[in-house]
Amino acid sequence: MATELPTPTQLLVRQEGPVLHVLLNRPAVRNAMSLTLLHELQQVLHHAEADGQTRVVVLRGAGGHFCAGADLKDMAQARSSPVAPDQLATMDDPVAQTNAQFGHLCAAYARTGLATVAVLEGTVMGGGFGLACSVDVALACDDVVFRLPETSLGVLPAQIAPFLMERLGYAQAKRLAVTAARLDAQQALALGLVHEVCTADALPQRLQAQLTQILQCAPQAIAATKALLAAGRFAPPASLIDAAAQAFARAARGPEAQEGLRAFAEKRPAAWTAAAGTP
């Protein structure tokens, strides 16, 4: 059983049946990611993975913005921390340690067996950009602006780059990085950076539709499918034949397949089908 989740200080969390709504709640700084916020986002995810109830995590930002990237105060503190000359730019360097936290956050959301959805509005930059690329479904408001300004500032989109390349492919990721790109909603949709664009008024309805579709699918089947797709990124298809067949056999012999086939034959919803709740 999951332990009690400590009350977050920079997130607002609401459980609606199997859907966990997570709101980044630093609107005064466009939800810039402090180290506290990074920690709380990971903590909330780990709790959701263990609670036996949550099937979908929805990420959104308060105040009309998703996330404006790293909190510059944390980075300034890391740069001013004492460090020995031989530790500069190593993993003993506080700057490297702080930067790595963004990668760990995106990796945690990318590899979770839960379904993940991001509702993207306003500004999406830095670690927020990476987080948007790590979720399963990216739903964007038509006012969203994606920014990748790092190279124009003399630094790198270090933790963003792998997730951007995974979402868009090498050529597009490279183009965006070397041009310090700024993209609007329609450009992001054309590239496949987001999966759907709608007006602010339509967001609740479109989010509800996405959640309804996800909750028609069996949770363990979703988790196993995500794991297989992740493995397929790093291996030729032929090398995955046996592993895929074994994963299929485990699912086919399991309770979800039995219930799914029975429900299909009886023309009724499967037992796992749930209401999405209120976005």
N, C-alpha and C positions, 0 to 999 in steps of 0.2 A: 504494500500500500504506500502511496506517495506521502511524504511528510508534509506538514503544513507549510504553505508558501508564505514567506515573510512579506509583509506589505510593501510593495514597491514605492519608491519616492519620486521617480521620474517616469513612471508608466501608469496608465489607468487600465485595469484589467477587468473584463466582464465575461462571465461564462453564460452562454446561451445554449443549453443542452450540450450537444457534441462540438459546438463551435466556441473557440476562445478568441475574443476580440481584444487585441492588445494595441493600446494607443500610446505612441510616443508623446510624452506630455511635458515638453519644454518650449511652448509656443513663442516665448519672448525671444528665443534665439533660433527660431525656425527648426526646433527639435535637433539642434546640433548634438552629436553623440559624445557625451562625457564618458569617462571610464565607468562611472556609476551606472549610466544608462546601458552601456555595453554589458556590464555584469548582470543587470536586471533582465535584459532581454534573453540572455543565455539561461538565467535561473528560471524564468517563466517557461521557456521551452522545455527544459529538463523536467520541470514539474509536470507539464502537460503530457510529456512522453510517458510518465510513470503513473498518471492518475487514473488510468483505466476508463476514462470518460471522454477525453478530448480526441476528436478526429480531424479537426481543421483548426489551424491558427491563422487569424486574419491580422495583418499589420497595417497600421494607419498612423498618420501624424496629426496632432492637434493644431488648431489654428490655421488650417488651410495649406499647410506645407508638410511634406513627408519627412525629409531630413536634409539639412544643409551641410552634412559632412561632420568632420571632427570638431570637437570643442577646442578652439585654439588655446584656451587657458591650460588644458592638460598637456598639449604639445609644448607650450612655452615652459611649463614646469619641468617636463622631461628634458628639454634642451639645457635648462639651467642646473640640472642635478649633477653633482660631482661624478666624474668618470675618469678612470685611468687612461692614459694615452693608448695603451695597448688594447683597451676595451672599446675604443671608438668604432662605431659601425659594426660591432659584433653583437651577438645576442645578449651580452652583458651591458650593452649601451641602453639606457632608459628610453631613448628615442626609438630604438628598434623594438624594445619590449612593448611600448605603447602602441606603435604601429601594428605589431603582430596581433593585438587584441581585436582589431577590425577583421583580420583574416579569420581568426578563430570563430568570431561571431557568424560571419557569412558561411563558413564551412559547417557550422552546427545547423544552421537553417537549411543548407543545401542537402545535407545527408540525413535529416530526420525522416523517419517513416511516416510521420503525419503529413497530411496535405497542408500546403501553405499558400496563402493568397496575400498579395500586397495591393492596397488601394493607394494609388500614387496621385498626389495633388501638389500644386505649387512647385517648390524647389526640391530637386532630387540631385544630391551631389555627394562626392566622397564615399564614406562608408555607407551612406544611404543608397548610393548608386549600386554599390556592390551587393547590398542586401536585396535591392529590387531585382537584381540579376540572379539571385540565389533561390528565389521562391518558385513554386510550381506555376502559379497563375499571377500575371501582372495586369491589373485593371487600372487604367489611367483616366483621369479627368482631362478634359480638353484644354485645361489651362496649365498643364504640367510643363516644366522646363527641366531637362536633363543637362547637367554641366559636368565637364571633365577637364577642369582648368589646370591640373597639376603641372604639366610640362611648361605651361606659360608662367608658372610661379617658380620654376627651377627645381621642382621635386617630381616624384613619380606617382602614378596611380598604382602603387605597389600591390596593395591588397585587393584592389578592384579588378586589376588586369585579368587574372585567371577566370573570374566569374563573367566578366565582359566577353572574353574570348569564347567561353563555353556557350554563352547565349547567342553571340553573333557570328562566331567564326574568326579566324586569324586575320583575314584581310580587312574586315570592317573594324575590328577592335583596334588594329594598328592604325587605321586611318583616323579614327576618333581620338586616339591617344596623341598622335603627332600633330593634330590640328587643334588641340585643346577644345574639343567640340562642345557646341551648344545645340541641343535638339529640342524641337517642340513635340507635341503629342503625335501629330500625324507623321513626322519624320521618324519618331521612335516606333510607331506602328509599322511603317513601311520596312524598317530594318528588322523587325521581329523582336525589338527590345521590350515591347509590351504586347499583350495579346488582344486587348480590346481598349477602345477609346470611347468615352461618352461624355455628356454634359454633367455638370454638378447635380442637376435635378434628377438625372437618370441613374446616378451612382447607386443609391439604395436598391433599386430594382435590379440593376445588372449584377450587383454583388449577390443579391438573393438568388438570382438565377444560377450564378456560378456555384454557390454553396449547395443549392438543390441538386445540381448535377453531381457534385462530388459526393454528397451524402446518399446517392443512389448506388454508389460503388462500395464493395466490401473493403473494410479497413485493412485487413491483413493482405488482401490482394493488392491494394494500393501500395503498401509498404514494400512488398516483394517486387512489384513492378518497378518502383523507383530504384530499388537496389540493383535490379538487373540492368536498367537503363544506365545507371551510374557506372556499372562495370563495363558496359559496352562502349563507353567513351574512351577507354584506354586499351582496348583489345580488339583484334580483328573478329568479325562475326563468327568465322568458323571455329575460333577457339572457345566460343561461349556455348556451342551447341549442347554439350553434355550438361553444363551447369544450368542452362535454360530448361532443358528437359527435366532435370531433377527438381528444379523449382516448380515447374508446371505440375509434376507428379505429386509433390507435397501439397500443392493447392488443390488439385483434383481429388485427392484422397481426404482432404480436410473438411471440417464442418461448414465452412463458408460455401464451398462448391456444392455440397449436398443440399444446403438450404437454397442456394441460388437456382439450381436446376429444378428443385421441387417447386419453388415459387414461380418459375417460368412456366412449368407444366400446369400449375394451378391458376395461372393468370392473376397473380396477386403480387404486391410489393414484397421484396425480401425482408427478412427480420431486421436487418441492419439499416434499412431505409429510415431516415429521421428527418424531422422538420429542421429547417435551417435557423429558425429563431429570427430575432430582429437585428438587422445590421446596425 
